[in-house]
Amino acid sequence: MSTRHALRRRGGVIVALVFALVLSACGAMPTSSSVQAVSLDQPVGGEEQIEVQASDPVKGSDPDRIVRDFIQAATSPRGDFATARKFLAPDATWQPNQSVTIDSFSEREVSEAAEDGAVTVTVKPVAVVDEEGVYRQAAPQPIVLPFQLEQQPAGSPDAGEWRITSAPDGIVMESNLFYASYQSTSLMFFDPTFHYLVPDQRYFPKLAAPERTVAALLRGPSADIAPAVRTAIPDGTTLQDGSVVQTDSSTTVSFTELSTDDSRTLGLMKLQLERSLGASSVTMTVGATALSPAPQTVDAGTVDSTLFALTANGGVTVSGNSLTPSDLLADDIRETVPNALVLISGTGTSTAPAVAVGRGQDGTVYRYTDDADRVVLDNRPGLIEPTVDPEGFVWTSTADPSSLKVSSPQDQEITLETGVTELTSVQAMQVSRDGTRLAVLGTEGSSAILGWFPVLRGSDGKPSGLGEFKRLRDLGGIGLDVAWLDSLTIGVLSREGTDTWFGSDSIGGIRDGFRAPEDALHLSGVNRTANVRLLSSDGTLYSRRNSVFQKVADGISVLANVQTVIR
């Protein structure tokens, strides 16, 4: 591949750079590739942007080379894909922003042209990103993309040259190049109580990320999470051209239409924009008029990073690799011998603040309090581990999906309009820190699957039901446990034969996984995907370090999950 490397910073300062990632994406490209340069801009904020600079069509190219070069040219969005459009016939229509099919270049196959100018490209997709930037893992089956080409007539600017008259909408991009030139962005919406900001992950080209982010925020949440969230941005809000202006010290977003001047609403909009753009502060304007939002705050949506565990001698707190004896719930622990526990850390006050919810040795789920007798919440046989949401509602279930029950902070049963559907059984479940998603490890027939449900609530925080099930992955073997690792990432333990596996699935993003200790049974997350602890059947506690789990302690009988409750 004939390649020149242009290294530049914004403002023209040349920098040294390592090209390993992009060169690995280009190394297998044929000599006919239209990729001519790899440039790396240093934009405001310091994040490197990697772009493939595409070349114009090469004179005399046969149809299959035109298609190969068109696919490569389409990886550059500059000028509304101006270079890629030079491969199209004048009347051809093509919508590049409709999707990105992410594939492995080594498995991409381009056919020789048929007599009528037809060319097919066979790809094995890894994932697909739709026009709204929503990322989904793809089925592993190959897909065939059809192209039609014609030689251009005499007298036309490209007379005698092959040009594409019909091309599939969207673009195809090799996986390494995609992850180098697109960025993951969390659009921020609110839970129904407006206590929390809720992330909705998208992928946008780095060169256009700020504008695409704001435009997508105005269009609203993705279909998957929409039933569980709210936005402060009024319907009909529109942006000016060049609506997002970022400098080293400021970000300005300019609207042409905005149907509110309510200072609280404007303050909530400002929060959404700042967190979605990753900006320390955003100035909003309508035309030339700066808006005056009232400052707003939300809960961080994090939990106490000090975990609580039980041993034969009572409770201990776990911080890093240190265990410290604790007398928390000492009487209740001694009398009920819980085998599952959710420790509640409150951010407010109450006349009778709950401390924990646990499943006792007899299978009964209790609410333990620090100034009153424990309360029986559910004593049905066969209960799985309970989970608590940030509004203080306790969720219990047996393996039967129809048995889901929700108890209020006042210990009253809540009737759900819709419950767990599409599953044959439920092994484990956990409500997210912001209360908008219920992660579920279950089965469909005889197959173990991991997924989540959007949690439907009123503005008072009371759950009313669950939305449609969103499948994340099928698991080999059997599922063991599930836990939230951060606001978007679900951790899962599964066993296949004698091998135990830990996996992490980012909702709307990539997945990861590696081998876990073979006798691991329980999983607990805190606030970051790196802060993961496992508990084995013999009482060994492990802590994650990169892609391995290291032993922390022995003699642990129960490792508590943690939830922060707004009261």
Number of C-alpha atoms within 10 A of each C-alpha: 14 10 12 11 12 14 17 16 17 12 9 10 10 14 12 7 10 7 13 10 13 19 14 12 19 20 11 11 17 12 9 14 24 29 26 19 17 19 19 23 22 20 17 13 12 11 11 17 18 23 24 23 21 26 18 17 24 15 11 11 15 17 25 22 23 26 29 18 24 29 22 24 28 26 26 22 21 16 8 12 17 15 22 25 21 17 26 23 19 14 9 13 15 16 13 21 17 15 19 25 21 25 23 16 20 12 12 15 14 16 14 15 18 13 7 9 19 19 23 18 18 15 23 21 25 17 19 20 24 17 17 21 25 22 23 16 17 15 12 11 9 13 12 12 15 13 19 20 26 18 17 17 12 10 8 10 9 17 12 15 23 27 28 27 20 18 21 15 15 19 23 26 23 22 17 18 21 23 17 17 22 20 17 18 23 20 25 26 30 21 24 22 15 20 18 22 27 27 22 24 21 24 26 22 22 21 19 13 17 22 19 20 22 20 17 17 22 19 15 21 23 18 9 17 22 17 19 24 25 20 23 19 22 15 13 11 15 18 21 14 10 9 19 21 14 16 10 9 10 12 20 18 22 23 19 14 15 17 11 11 11 12 15 15 19 23 19 24 21 24 25 24 27 18 19 22 22 16 16 11 16 22 17 23 19 16 12 10 10 13 16 16 19 13 13 14 12 12 13 12 20 16 20 15 15 14 21 24 24 23 15 11 12 19 24 20 19 19 12 12 12 11 17 11 15 15 11 16 15 12 11 18 19 13 10 17 19 22 18 24 26 22 23 24 18 20 10 9 9 8 6 10 19 22 17 23 28 27 26 19 14 13 20 18 27 23 21 23 17 14 11 10 10 15 13 15 23 22 15 13 11 13 20 19 23 26 27 27 24 24 23 24 23 26 23 23 24 20 17 17 18 16 14 18 18 25 19 16 15 8 15 11 16 17 14 15 10 15 18 22 14 13 19 17 21 24 22 23 25 24 25 26 29 24 28 27 25 23 26 28 26 30 22 14 11 11 15 23 23 25 21 25 24 23 24 25 20 12 11 10 19 18 23 17 18 23 22 17 19 17 13 19 13 15 21 14 17 20 26 21 23 28 26 29 25 21 22 21 24 26 25 27 25 26 21 13 10 8 13 21 20 25 18 20 22 18 23 24 19 13 16 11 14 12 16 23 19 16 17 25 20 22 24 22 25 23 18 15 20 15 17 21 22 26 25 19 13 13 19 18 26 23 20 17 12 10 13 13 19 17 15 18 16 14 13 21 23 22 28 24 27 25 27 23 23 15 14
